[in-house]
């Protein structure tokens, strides 16, 4: 410590030593907790430097972040050896170590002060007086005390005994001489005597009274809450401070939800979550930061939400701290580098275990007091999104410095982890944002319910099909938009067709089932009211302009339109993300289409345009071919009658699945027979979600559910 010079000679000033270790049983990283917007260690440094008789301030610590905070506020830092940094080490050991470290360069100061960072309201004037009293020879030690006129009692063998007063005479409080309570804030000591005694008390001891209303020591969460309350701040002031961690663990109820439950008349419970949380989790997952939902709740909704987010989950857990400790150990995570977000008192054991305890804005006061960070947003109202964004803010170089990658989805298909056919990994395709959804590797499979023209020209049927898609869990529904005079082949226009509305030409039939502006206005409003995206396949250039009036999030290019370059150019000019089906097309034809469309914002769908599709024509390995050739997200558009082929496509890496849907396959129309009915669609979406969870990331590791069996069954640890 070459730049610390406490002074020389008998009148040299005082050295203040602030012990501030990283460990703490009652409040994790207690010295970095904030009171009045400032950390405890920073408050201590500022108070010491403001005392005129203090010439140097040293913070003795074993923790890098405490060291950075101390330096930022003007203190010098001395690294505290591990043998005097444990929970049983005395504060005197840190002070004596500091004196020994400085002696060779600066000699001993006349007065040494032990100042505790856990006393947040040290008055520099009180500290200055104490130092001068020791420096003048008035006392060997001067200790901070708070006067009290309280009537105190003690128990002697369970018998109450008055202290400093008697039961036969009860003086008025103002007539009693005060007692003095040692506050623990500071101890000013003659340095030579300290060295000789090895203790903070020796020789003549003087008392330095301090304001009793501000004399407190922070040891438990309630103390921290009280300190903040004294300043009118019951919780840590929300800030944009980045949260620098390697993993994120959250409670469920009151964090992902607003802690309310909706109960139907049959007893079924549902909860409210915030859509923005999913986007925040998705962004964080792409950096490789592991996430875990840890809950005592047994309701299946917890696991369902975790599946949708693509994160680990442990629920129905009685001892959160033990489960969190095991999860960290198995995944080789330092709890000090983990954030835990909670809201209620049952989260306190887990909060006390990690280096970054975080509370939602509406957390219980004890939780807010135990938190290192209190979020600006409440549970169920974007709290998870906020904490994800603040972790990302601390990781601007995440691509170069990834966290332990427990959940990062590889872009290569599952089968590639065992493949020896290629030593070169496939580059990761970009994620494409379609409205509020992200489509690509690592995201929930984007499921599109293709209504097409299965509404048979009836807007009420279209609304019923939207209901079916919403109930199944699809992210979007898709229609087809044509200008029949342009899109109907000339040689087909006059052919006679038998329809439910009588005999008519094919062109008349196309007009009969086509929706116009009024119907699409109803569809637009209905889809938005039900929280689902809608878009369409435009079959001609005027239809592109028509759909743009509704602000659709994307356009789908039908397989039949792959070679319609005028249409492709009109679609490219919209600047929207585009979804390109590749049925009935050669690679050369797709190459030409991509040349026009570009690959930015492009999602491809492998398709075979056979209705219904026989298994032998599915050719699902083309998904890999398209991924490797074009480097874009690739999904699957299916025309088969069952579910197996679509599920196999997901297993091979499809990031989106489109299937025709109908109310009844027996309905009149060309596409109904190859469509899914409501039950089939629900089963497909359910199985896609399960399958995507089951695929994992290809990294072999101990899973959360194995922790308990491992502890019971494994006799020998590696």
ROZAKE-25674 format. One record per residue (C-alpha): residue number from 1; chain; x, y, z; residue in one letter. Coordinates in steps of 0.02 Angstrom, whole numbers, plus 50000, padded with zeros to 5 digits. Layout:
! ROZAKE-25674
  resi  chain      x      y      z  resn
   NUM      A      X      Y      Z     A
...
This chain:
! ROZAKE-25674
  resi  chain      x      y      z  resn
     1      A  50000  50000  50000     X
     2      A  50128  50129  49943     X
     3      A  50005  50273  49939     X
     4      A  49947  50266  50121     X
     5      A  50037  50388  50235     X
     6      A  49954  50411  50404     X
     7      A  50086  50539  50452     X
     8      A  50238  50540  50567     X
     9      A  50288  50605  50739     X
    10      A  50188  50615  50901     X
    11      A  50057  50733  50829     X
    12      A  50025  50634  50670     X
    13      A  49842  50604  50629     X
    14      A  49732  50454  50644     X
    15      A  49716  50300  50535     X
    16      A  49539  50232  50516     X
    17      A  49524  50046  50477     X
    18      A  49355  49982  50415     X
    19      A  49343  49792  50416     X
    20      A  49221  49740  50278     X
    21      A  49225  49557  50233     X
    22      A  49115  49483  50098     X
    23      A  49036  49347  50204     X
    24      A  48888  49380  50317     X
    25      A  48768  49259  50400     X
    26      A  48622  49377  50429     X
    27      A  48624  49480  50268     X
    28      A  48723  49423  50116     X
    29      A  48856  49550  50064     X
    30      A  48794  49661  50203     X
    31      A  48926  49794  50175     X
    32      A  48860  49825  49999     X
    33      A  48681  49851  50055     X
    34      A  48617  50027  50024     X
    35      A  48545  50150  50149     X
    36      A  48491  50317  50079     X
    37      A  48553  50262  49908     X
    38      A  48732  50232  49968     X
    39      A  48815  50069  50017     X
    40      A  48862  50041  50198     X
    41      A  49047  50033  50159     X
    42      A  49037  50196  50060     X
    43      A  48945  50282  50204     X
    44      A  49081  50228  50324     X
    45      A  49221  50290  50210     X
    46      A  49136  50458  50184     X
    47      A  49108  50484  50371     X
    48      A  49289  50444  50411     X
    49      A  49361  50558  50276     X
    50      A  49250  50700  50337     X
    51      A  49329  50698  50510     X
    52      A  49469  50831  50511     X
    53      A  49587  50732  50622     X
    54      A  49583  50578  50509     X
    55      A  49726  50571  50383     X
    56      A  49700  50399  50304     X
    57      A  49558  50274  50283     X
    58      A  49590  50091  50244     X
    59      A  49457  49962  50203     X
    60      A  49512  49785  50244     X
    61      A  49416  49663  50136     X
    62      A  49420  49494  50050     X
    63      A  49289  49541  49919     X
    64      A  49324  49619  49749     X
    65      A  49163  49719  49737     X
    66      A  49182  49791  49912     X
    67      A  49360  49838  49863     X
    68      A  49298  49929  49707     X
    69      A  49164  50020  49805     X
    70      A  49288  50076  49939     X
    71      A  49412  50139  49810     X
    72      A  49276  50233  49718     X
    73      A  49235  50331  49875     X
    74      A  49414  50379  49920     X
    75      A  49478  50240  50033     X
    76      A  49632  50135  50011     X
    77      A  49607  49946  50007     X
    78      A  49702  49812  50097     X
    79      A  49670  49631  50051     X
    80      A  49615  49533  50202     X
    81      A  49695  49360  50215     X
    82      A  49577  49212  50220     X
    83      A  49632  49159  50394     X
    84      A  49564  49321  50468     X
    85      A  49415  49341  50352     X
    86      A  49301  49206  50421     X
    87      A  49145  49224  50526     X
    88      A  49242  49195  50689     X
    89      A  49383  49317  50652     X
    90      A  49390  49470  50765     X
    91      A  49386  49649  50702     X
    92      A  49547  49679  50800     X
    93      A  49637  49551  50691     X
    94      A  49594  49654  50536     X
    95      A  49653  49815  50618     X
    96      A  49818  49740  50677     X
    97      A  49847  49663  50506     X
    98      A  49825  49835  50428     X
    99      A  49948  49914  50550     X
   100      A  50076  49779  50514     X
   101      A  50056  49802  50327     X
   102      A  50082  49990  50340     X
   103      A  50217  49996  50472     X
   104      A  50367  49971  50357     X
   105      A  50316  50115  50243     X
   106      A  50230  50240  50355     X
   107      A  50261  50190  50534     X
   108      A  50123  50180  50662     X
   109      A  49996  50321  50678     X
   110      A  49970  50394  50851     X
   111      A  49786  50347  50848     X
   112      A  49701  50203  50762     X
   113      A  49513  50195  50741     X
   114      A  49410  50039  50716     X
   115      A  49257  50098  50620     X
   116      A  49114  49978  50583     X
   117      A  49028  49995  50414     X
   118      A  48873  49916  50491     X
   119      A  48840  50078  50587     X
   120      A  48768  50184  50447     X
   121      A  48747  50350  50538     X
   122      A  48919  50398  50604     X
   123      A  48934  50585  50633     X
   124      A  49108  50643  50578     X
   125      A  49106  50773  50718     X
   126      A  49085  50635  50850     X
   127      A  49225  50535  50771     X
   128      A  49340  50688  50766     X
   129      A  49312  50725  50951     X
   130      A  49350  50544  50998     X
   131      A  49513  50545  50900     X
   132      A  49569  50709  50980     X
   133      A  49530  50647  51155     X
   134      A  49644  50497  51128     X
   135      A  49776  50600  51038     X
   136      A  49783  50725  51181     X
   137      A  49813  50587  51309     X
   138      A  49645  50608  51395     X
   139      A  49608  50423  51371     X
   140      A  49687  50270  51294     X
   141      A  49523  50219  51214     X
   142      A  49365  50317  51173     X
   143      A  49213  50218  51122     X
   144      A  49049  50274  51043     X
   145      A  48902  50257  51161     X
   146      A  48720  50308  51160     X
   147      A  48644  50378  51321     X
   148      A  48483  50296  51381     X
   149      A  48366  50324  51527     X
   150      A  48281  50157  51505     X
   151      A  48238  50051  51655     X
   152      A  48329  49889  51623     X
   153      A  48313  49717  51700     X
   154      A  48409  49555  51693     X
   155      A  48366  49376  51736     X
   156      A  48469  49293  51873     X
   157      A  48419  49109  51877     X
   158      A  48252  49160  51799     X
   159      A  48226  49290  51935     X
   160      A  48203  49469  51868     X
   161      A  48329  49590  51944     X
   162      A  48327  49779  51914     X
   163      A  48485  49856  51841     X
   164      A  48532  50029  51905     X
   165      A  48369  50058  51995     X
   166      A  48265  49980  52134     X
   167      A  48087  49925  52152     X
   168      A  48063  50023  52314     X
   169      A  48090  50191  52230     X
   170      A  48040  50238  52054     X
   171      A  48122  50403  52005     X
   172      A  48060  50503  51859     X
   173      A  48150  50463  51698     X
   174      A  48223  50638  51682     X
   175      A  48290  50628  51861     X
   176      A  48392  50471  51829     X
   177      A  48575  50476  51778     X
   178      A  48591  50401  51604     X
   179      A  48661  50231  51564     X
   180      A  48766  50213  51407     X
   181      A  48745  50081  51272     X
   182      A  48897  50036  51169     X
   183      A  48843  50067  50988     X
   184      A  48985  49974  50900     X
   185      A  49008  50121  50779     X
   186      A  49189  50168  50818     X
   187      A  49332  50139  50939     X
   188      A  49473  50268  50942     X
   189      A  49630  50187  51018     X
   190      A  49807  50235  51061     X
   191      A  49902  50131  50934     X
   192      A  50044  50078  51048     X
   193      A  49921  50018  51179     X
   194      A  49820  49924  51049     X
   195      A  49975  49832  50992     X
   196      A  50020  49787  51170     X
   197      A  49846  49731  51223     X
   198      A  49788  49654  51058     X
   199      A  49613  49712  51104     X
   200      A  49507  49867  51079     X
   201      A  49493  49895  51268     X
   202      A  49643  49935  51377     X
   203      A  49702  50068  51498     X
   204      A  49589  50218  51524     X
   205      A  49424  50207  51430     X
   206      A  49321  50361  51388     X
   207      A  49144  50371  51321     X
   208      A  49095  50474  51170     X
   209      A  48906  50502  51174     X
   210      A  48819  50499  51006     X
   211      A  48639  50535  50958     X
   212      A  48538  50385  51020     X
   213      A  48408  50402  50881     X
   214      A  48543  50369  50751     X
   215      A  48645  50242  50848     X
   216      A  48607  50075  50771     X
   217      A  48703  49926  50707     X
   218      A  48645  49824  50558     X
   219      A  48654  49638  50584     X
   220      A  48485  49568  50533     X
   221      A  48363  49612  50392     X
   222      A  48251  49703  50515     X
   223      A  48396  49818  50560     X
   224      A  48420  49862  50378     X
   225      A  48235  49895  50358     X
   226      A  48238  50010  50511     X
   227      A  48388  50107  50445     X
   228      A  48302  50137  50280     X
   229      A  48141  50183  50369     X
   230      A  48234  50314  50471     X
   231      A  48276  50398  50306     X
   232      A  48100  50377  50240     X
   233      A  48156  50234  50127     X
   234      A  48084  50067  50183     X
   235      A  48162  49982  50032     X
   236      A  48316  50008  49928     X
   237      A  48283  50150  49805     X
   238      A  48255  50077  49631     X
   239      A  48400  50110  49517     X
   240      A  48470  50053  49352     X
   241      A  48621  49973  49435     X
   242      A  48679  49823  49330     X
   243      A  48670  49654  49416     X
   244      A  48831  49560  49379     X
   245      A  48793  49374  49405     X
   246      A  48818  49206  49323     X
   247      A  48643  49136  49355     X
   248      A  48466  49193  49395     X
   249      A  48345  49103  49511     X
   250      A  48169  49165  49543     X
   251      A  48020  49123  49650     X
   252      A  47859  49099  49551     X
   253      A  47708  49167  49644     X
   254      A  47728  49353  49673     X
   255      A  47876  49365  49552     X
   256      A  47818  49293  49387     X
   257      A  47638  49325  49444     X
   258      A  47554  49463  49542     X
   259      A  47523  49337  49683     X
   260      A  47339  49326  49639     X
   261      A  47248  49168  49582     X
   262      A  47088  49155  49483     X
   263      A  46979  49009  49535     X
   264      A  46838  48945  49425     X
   265      A  46681  48866  49491     X
   266      A  46754  48692  49464     X
   267      A  46907  48737  49570     X
   268      A  47031  48761  49427     X
   269      A  47162  48894  49465     X
   270      A  47244  49011  49341     X
   271      A  47370  49151  49364     X
   272      A  47419  49310  49274     X
   273      A  47594  49331  49201     X
   274      A  47676  49474  49106     X
   275      A  47713  49446  48921     X
   276      A  47867  49555  48930     X
   277      A  47946  49436  49055     X
   278      A  47958  49303  48921     X
   279      A  48053  49420  48806     X
   280      A  48175  49464  48944     X
   281      A  48204  49281  48986     X
   282      A  48231  49240  48803     X
   283      A  48363  49376  48785     X
   284      A  48453  49318  48942     X
   285      A  48449  49136  48891     X
   286      A  48536  49177  48727     X
   287      A  48688  49239  48824     X
   288      A  48701  49070  48911     X
   289      A  48650  49130  49084     X
   290      A  48565  48984  49176     X
   291      A  48391  49016  49246     X
   292      A  48290  48920  49375     X
   293      A  48114  48941  49443     X
   294      A  48113  48882  49624     X
   295      A  47943  48869  49708     X
   296      A  47853  48786  49852     X
   297      A  47696  48788  49745     X
   298      A  47637  48618  49681     X
   299      A  47515  48685  49551     X
   300      A  47561  48621  49375     X
   301      A  47553  48800  49312     X
   302      A  47730  48826  49380     X
   303      A  47803  48689  49271     X
   304      A  47697  48744  49123     X
   305      A  47765  48921  49132     X
   306      A  47943  48857  49150     X
   307      A  47919  48749  48996     X
   308      A  47857  48896  48896     X
   309      A  48006  49002  48952     X
   310      A  48128  48859  48922     X
   311      A  48205  48865  49097     X
   312      A  48240  48741  49237     X
   313      A  48108  48721  49371     X
   314      A  48101  48647  49545     X
   315      A  47929  48662  49623     X
   316      A  47840  48583  49770     X
   317      A  48003  48617  49864     X
   318      A  47992  48631  50054     X
   319      A  48170  48694  50086     X
   320      A  48213  48823  49955     X
   321      A  48386  48861  50025     X
   322      A  48437  48678  50023     X
   323      A  48371  48653  49846     X
   324      A  48459  48811  49787     X
   325      A  48622  48759  49870     X
   326      A  48614  48587  49785     X
   327      A  48574  48665  49615     X
   328      A  48722  48781  49629     X
   329      A  48837  48640  49683     X
   330      A  48788  48523  49542     X
   331      A  48806  48660  49412     X
   332      A  48969  48723  49489     X
   333      A  48900  48896  49524     X
   334      A  48965  49011  49659     X
   335      A  48812  49067  49761     X
   336      A  48896  49236  49778     X
   337      A  48877  49254  49590     X
   338      A  48693  49207  49588     X
   339      A  48540  49322  49595     X
   340      A  48382  49263  49681     X
   341      A  48220  49360  49658     X
   342      A  48089  49343  49795     X
   343      A  47938  49431  49866     X
   344      A  47887  49352  50033     X
   345      A  47962  49292  50196     X
   346      A  47978  49111  50139     X
   347      A  48109  49175  50016     X
   348      A  48223  49242  50153     X
   349      A  48329  49083  50174     X
   350      A  48364  49080  49987     X
   351      A  48395  49267  49982     X
   352      A  48521  49249  50123     X
   353      A  48615  49116  50026     X
   354      A  48658  49216  49870     X
   355      A  48768  49365  49832     X
   356      A  48629  49461  49745     X
   357      A  48466  49450  49843     X
   358      A  48334  49543  49741     X
   359      A  48159  49596  49793     X
   360      A  48013  49644  49683     X
   361      A  47942  49818  49709     X
   362      A  47794  49756  49811     X
   363      A  47893  49634  49918     X
   364      A  47862  49607  50104     X
   365      A  47960  49736  50208     X
   366      A  48075  49602  50279     X
   367      A  48116  49543  50103     X
   368      A  48148  49720  50044     X
   369      A  48262  49745  50194     X
   370      A  48360  49587  50154     X
   371      A  48378  49632  49970     X
   372      A  48532  49705  49892     X
   373      A  48421  49770  49752     X
   374      A  48237  49816  49755     X
   375      A  48163  49819  49581     X
   376      A  48057  49961  49514     X
   377      A  47925  49839  49450     X
   378      A  47808  49729  49549     X
   379      A  47784  49542  49530     X
   380      A  47679  49497  49378     X
   381      A  47705  49673  49309     X
   382      A  47875  49657  49225     X
   383      A  47989  49620  49373     X
   384      A  48068  49471  49286     X
   385      A  48097  49573  49128     X
   386      A  48179  49709  49232     X
   387      A  48300  49593  49321     X
   388      A  48345  49509  49155     X
   389      A  48382  49677  49076     X
   390      A  48491  49729  49222     X
   391      A  48590  49567  49212     X
   392      A  48613  49597  49026     X
   393      A  48672  49774  49064     X
   394      A  48815  49700  49165     X
   395      A  48864  49586  49021     X
   396      A  48898  49698  48870     X
   397      A  49031  49575  48814     X
   398      A  48921  49422  48844     X
   399      A  48968  49347  48678     X
   400      A  49151  49351  48725     X
   401      A  49124  49308  48908     X
   402      A  48978  49186  48919     X
   403      A  48914  49124  49086     X
   404      A  48908  48937  49122     X
   405      A  48801  48874  48977     X
   406      A  48669  48764  49055     X
   407      A  48528  48805  48936     X
   408      A  48602  48875  48777     X
   409      A  48517  48788  48632     X
   410      A  48639  48734  48498     X
   411      A  48587  48772  48321     X
   412      A  48642  48600  48265     X
   413      A  48504  48468  48271     X
   414      A  48499  48348  48417     X
   415      A  48570  48208  48312     X
   416      A  48725  48312  48276     X
   417      A  48791  48291  48453     X
   418      A  48832  48110  48411     X
   419      A  48875  48138  48229     X
   420      A  49050  48114  48162     X
   421      A  49013  48161  47982     X
   422      A  49072  48340  47998     X
   423      A  49201  48425  48108     X
   424      A  49136  48599  48068     X
   425      A  48990  48659  48174     X
   426      A  48848  48742  48082     X
   427      A  48843  48931  48112     X
   428      A  48697  48985  48220     X
   429      A  48550  49056  48123     X
   430      A  48489  49225  48182     X
   431      A  48327  49243  48278     X
   432      A  48190  49333  48182     X
   433      A  48067  49443  48277     X
   434      A  47888  49429  48217     X
   435      A  47789  49558  48314     X
   436      A  47801  49511  48497     X
   437      A  47872  49338  48460     X
   438      A  48048  49282  48418     X
   439      A  48070  49139  48296     X
   440      A  48230  49040  48298     X
   441      A  48340  48921  48393     X
   442      A  48314  48929  48580     X
   443      A  48140  49006  48566     X
   444      A  47973  48919  48590     X
   445      A  47921  48839  48426     X
   446      A  47814  48966  48332     X
   447      A  47650  48875  48295     X
   448      A  47539  48945  48158     X
   449      A  47359  48889  48138     X
   450      A  47329  48900  47949     X
   451      A  47147  48951  47926     X
   452      A  47179  48987  47743     X
   453      A  47008  48979  47659     X
   454      A  46937  48849  47779     X
   455      A  46820  48986  47839     X
   456      A  46722  48954  47677     X
   457      A  46689  49140  47661     X
   458      A  46603  49154  47831     X
   459      A  46683  49276  47954     X
   460      A  46597  49190  48101     X
   461      A  46682  49025  48056     X
   462      A  46845  49122  48045     X
   463      A  46818  49187  48223     X
   464      A  46780  49011  48284     X
   465      A  46944  48951  48208     X
   466      A  47036  49093  48294     X
   467      A  46960  49032  48457     X
   468      A  47022  48857  48419     X
   469      A  47199  48920  48389     X
   470      A  47199  49025  48548     X
   471      A  47136  48880  48653     X
   472      A  47269  48765  48583     X
   473      A  47411  48887  48620     X
   474      A  47459  48942  48444     X
   475      A  47554  49104  48427     X
   476      A  47473  49152  48261     X
   477      A  47337  49116  48135     X
   478      A  47358  49137  47948     X
   479      A  47237  49175  47807     X
   480      A  47255  49185  47617     X
   481      A  47222  49348  47524     X
   482      A  47192  49355  47338     X
   483      A  47133  49472  47204     X
   484      A  47041  49332  47110     X
   485      A  47048  49421  46941     X
   486      A  47238  49421  46953     X
   487      A  47281  49264  47049     X
   488      A  47164  49139  46966     X
   489      A  47247  49055  46815     X
   490      A  47158  49103  46655     X
   491      A  47130  48924  46601     X
   492      A  47041  48888  46766     X
   493      A  46927  49039  46778     X
   494      A  46779  48976  46678     X
   495      A  46779  48797  46738     X
   496      A  46616  48748  46821     X
   497      A  46622  48697  47002     X
   498      A  46489  48622  47114     X
   499      A  46484  48717  47280     X
   500      A  46369  48729  47434     X
   501      A  46306  48889  47355     X
   502      A  46261  48807  47192     X
   503      A  46348  48784  47027     X
   504      A  46469  48924  46981     X
   505      A  46631  48957  46888     X
   506      A  46795  48936  46976     X
   507      A  46823  49126  46969     X
   508      A  46651  49157  47046     X
   509      A  46692  49031  47182     X
   510      A  46855  49122  47220     X
   511      A  46762  49286  47243     X
   512      A  46631  49198  47350     X
   513      A  46758  49139  47481     X
   514      A  46867  49295  47477     X
   515      A  46862  49414  47627     X
   516      A  46868  49600  47592     X
   517      A  46907  49752  47700     X
   518      A  46756  49743  47816     X
   519      A  46782  49559  47856     X
   520      A  46969  49581  47886     X
   521      A  46932  49729  47999     X
   522      A  46825  49612  48105     X
   523      A  46963  49481  48102     X
   524      A  47095  49608  48150     X
   525      A  46994  49669  48299     X
   526      A  46946  49494  48354     X
   527      A  47124  49426  48346     X
   528      A  47194  49573  48443     X
   529      A  47058  49556  48576     X
   530      A  47108  49373  48597     X
   531      A  47295  49407  48604     X
   532      A  47347  49312  48449     X
   533      A  47440  49370  48294     X
   534      A  47362  49358  48121     X
   535      A  47434  49378  47948     X
   536      A  47406  49306  47775     X
   537      A  47483  49240  47616     X
   538      A  47459  49375  47483     X
   539      A  47444  49293  47311     X
   540      A  47467  49452  47209     X
   541      A  47543  49626  47225     X
   542      A  47380  49720  47264     X
   543      A  47349  49599  47407     X
   544      A  47516  49651  47484     X
   545      A  47459  49832  47493     X
   546      A  47289  49774  47560     X
   547      A  47369  49680  47706     X
   548      A  47490  49821  47743     X
   549      A  47340  49930  47787     X
   550      A  47312  49818  47939     X
   551      A  47492  49826  48001     X
   552      A  47516  49637  47998     X
   553      A  47679  49582  48083     X
   554      A  47738  49475  47938     X
   555      A  47689  49406  47768     X
   556      A  47688  49223  47719     X
   557      A  47744  49174  47545     X
   558      A  47647  49023  47484     X
   559      A  47742  48883  47399     X
   560      A  47648  48922  47238     X
   561      A  47721  49098  47241     X
   562      A  47906  49054  47256     X
   563      A  47933  49092  47071     X
   564      A  47824  49250  47066     X
   565      A  47967  49373  47071     X
   566      A  47859  49529  47053     X
   567      A  47764  49476  47209     X
   568      A  47926  49437  47300     X
   569      A  47995  49609  47261     X
   570      A  47836  49692  47326     X
   571      A  47850  49590  47486     X
   572      A  48035  49632  47507     X
   573      A  47992  49816  47490     X
   574      A  47880  49808  47646     X
   575      A  48033  49786  47757     X
   576      A  47934  49659  47860     X
   577      A  48001  49490  47916     X
   578      A  47946  49360  47789     X
   579      A  47901  49176  47801     X
   580      A  47940  49077  47643     X
   581      A  47863  48906  47609     X
   582      A  47968  48799  47494     X
   583      A  47847  48666  47429     X
   584      A  47845  48618  47245     X
   585      A  48014  48708  47225     X
   586      A  48191  48661  47178     X
   587      A  48344  48729  47267     X
   588      A  48380  48835  47113     X
   589      A  48207  48913  47122     X
   590      A  48228  48946  47308     X
   591      A  48400  49022  47274     X
   592      A  48321  49144  47152     X
   593      A  48187  49190  47279     X
   594      A  48315  49219  47415     X
   595      A  48416  49327  47297     X
   596      A  48266  49445  47293     X
   597      A  48210  49429  47474     X
   598      A  48380  49425  47560     X
   599      A  48406  49325  47719     X
   600      A  48384  49464  47849     X
   601      A  48218  49435  47934     X
   602      A  48183  49279  47830     X
   603      A  48108  49119  47901     X
   604      A  48094  48967  47786     X
   605      A  47968  48826  47801     X
   606      A  48007  48658  47727     X
   607      A  47850  48595  47642     X
   608      A  47788  48464  47520     X
   609      A  47633  48524  47429     X
   610      A  47541  48359  47423     X
   611      A  47366  48357  47500     X
   612      A  47357  48253  47607     X
   613      A  47543  48217  47625     X
   614      A  47600  48035  47626     X
   615      A  47745  47999  47744     X
   616      A  47863  47945  47605     X
   617      A  47853  48119  47527     X
   618      A  47886  48217  47688     X
   619      A  48077  48217  47661     X
   620      A  48107  48299  47832     X
   621      A  48296  48295  47818     X
   622      A  48275  48441  47698     X
   623      A  48256  48548  47856     X
   624      A  48442  48523  47888     X
   625      A  48482  48555  47705     X
   626      A  48393  48723  47708     X
   627      A  48473  48771  47874     X
   628      A  48647  48738  47808     X
   629      A  48619  48816  47637     X
   630      A  48537  48979  47687     X
   631      A  48583  49007  47871     X
   632      A  48407  49062  47919     X
   633      A  48280  48992  48043     X
   634      A  48190  48844  47964     X
   635      A  48020  48775  48011     X
   636      A  47894  48654  47937     X
   637      A  47728  48677  47849     X
   638      A  47633  48512  47853     X
   639      A  47489  48443  47751     X
   640      A  47482  48269  47828     X
   641      A  47331  48203  47923     X
   642      A  47416  48153  48087     X
   643      A  47539  48230  48210     X
   644      A  47692  48118  48196     X
   645      A  47777  48203  48049     X
   646      A  47758  48378  48123     X
   647      A  47831  48318  48288     X
   648      A  47976  48235  48197     X
   649      A  48009  48400  48110     X
   650      A  48028  48484  48280     X
   651      A  48148  48347  48334     X
   652      A  48251  48385  48179     X
   653      A  48264  48569  48223     X
   654      A  48108  48652  48151     X
   655      A  48083  48818  48242     X
   656      A  47906  48847  48174     X
   657      A  47762  48732  48130     X
   658      A  47615  48778  48019     X
   659      A  47462  48666  48003     X
   660      A  47293  48692  47920     X
   661      A  47151  48694  48046     X
   662      A  46966  48661  48029     X
   663      A  46811  48643  48136     X
   664      A  46771  48478  48051     X
   665      A  46871  48382  47919     X
   666      A  46708  48331  47838     X
   667      A  46666  48512  47793     X
   668      A  46659  48559  47610     X
   669      A  46820  48629  47537     X
   670      A  46986  48575  47464     X
   671      A  47094  48596  47620     X
   672      A  46983  48525  47758     X
   673      A  47033  48343  47735     X
   674      A  47218  48382  47768     X
   675      A  47179  48495  47917     X
   676      A  47181  48470  48105     X
   677      A  47021  48478  48205     X
   678      A  47021  48570  48374     X
   679      A  47072  48418  48478     X
   680      A  47211  48372  48358     X
   681      A  47280  48549  48358     X
   682      A  47280  48555  48549     X
   683      A  47372  48389  48555     X
   684      A  47499  48449  48427     X
   685      A  47542  48609  48522     X
   686      A  47549  48515  48687     X
   687      A  47666  48383  48615     X
   688      A  47776  48513  48529     X
   689      A  47804  48601  48696     X
   690      A  47844  48437  48783     X
   691      A  47959  48382  48642     X
   692      A  48054  48546  48639     X
   693      A  48083  48533  48827     X
   694      A  48138  48352  48808     X
   695      A  48267  48394  48674     X
   696      A  48370  48498  48795     X
   697      A  48535  48572  48740     X
   698      A  48644  48417  48717     X
   699      A  48754  48457  48867     X
   700      A  48770  48309  48985     X
   701      A  48746  48365  49165     X
   702      A  48656  48318  49324     X
   703      A  48475  48377  49311     X
   704      A  48380  48460  49454     X
   705      A  48265  48311  49476     X
   706      A  48417  48197  49500     X
   707      A  48480  48290  49653     X
   708      A  48372  48200  49779     X
   709      A  48401  48023  49708     X
   710      A  48586  48061  49693     X
   711      A  48597  48107  49878     X
   712      A  48507  47945  49926     X
   713      A  48584  47820  49806     X
   714      A  48763  47871  49765     X
   715      A  48888  47803  49890     X
   716      A  49050  47870  49815     X
   717      A  49075  48047  49752     X
   718      A  49196  48076  49608     X
